[in-house]
């Protein structure tokens, strides 16, 4: 799967519920396995929805399936990609009400509750290099009629989309505040939208009249996430532990940290709980091997202490010294 520099999952269709095609014969069917980074792309549903609730301690929540009253529950898997403002983020970054794509998988109990990404509208459109082209403007209603298409309009995803604005909507041009009157027919825009608790409504929190404005939001999100990872450590799974040797897989959000790791570099490791927060004091160690496996970091560390809780399959955090 193609990914831009910051790793964006793409969305292959515009319907609110997408099921992957049946895998070709003899291709092994992927299955979510505790302690391993596995995304079963041959068994998933990508659903547009409106975020209703989030519990940061259990990393669970609910969203309303767009266009219906159906409430769906989700459990964020430890390695889930949380794509916010066209970059990586974390669960607490998503505002209640935000419209996003929720990638769901079937859990052990048969319910479609396991989640491997939340992708907001900004990330989806930026990753696909798509825009809303303004076909009509109704200042009285604060509505825009738009066509969603790529840069040269060689691919048109959908026509006749209604984009709504209200008194809370903010507009941006050249990275600075603008207004509804600055929107012109024929010009491309991008948006950050939320639902209104019913139906299929795209109510704008932010309208970006140019690329520079979206990139300003993206840069702020990148800086926030980088600071968070520096403080909380890069998350990952413990693949194995033998005496004082610990092997890990670092999740994709820590890709920049993973790329910086080399043999001989000193690090700290700590086990983490369901909320991915450390549950004991970190131990220090030295990297003996490091490489990238796609967008995941594979790291082996010789630790100085026992690190009893750094067991195979455990969630861990890694800090660079």
Secondary structure by P-SEA (a helix, b strand, c coil): ccccccbbbbbcccccbbbbcccccccbbbbbbcccccccccbbbbbbbbbccccccccccccccccccbbbbbbbccccccccccccccccccccbbbbbbbbbbccccccccccbbbcaaaaaaaacbbbbbccccccccbbbbbbbccccccccccbbbbbbcccbbbbccccccccccccccbbbbbbcccccccccccccbbbccaaaaaaaaaaaaaaaaaaaaaccbbbbcccccccbbbbbbcccaaaaaaaccccccbbbbbbcccccccbbbbbbbbcbbbbcccbbbbbbbcccccccccccccbbbbcc
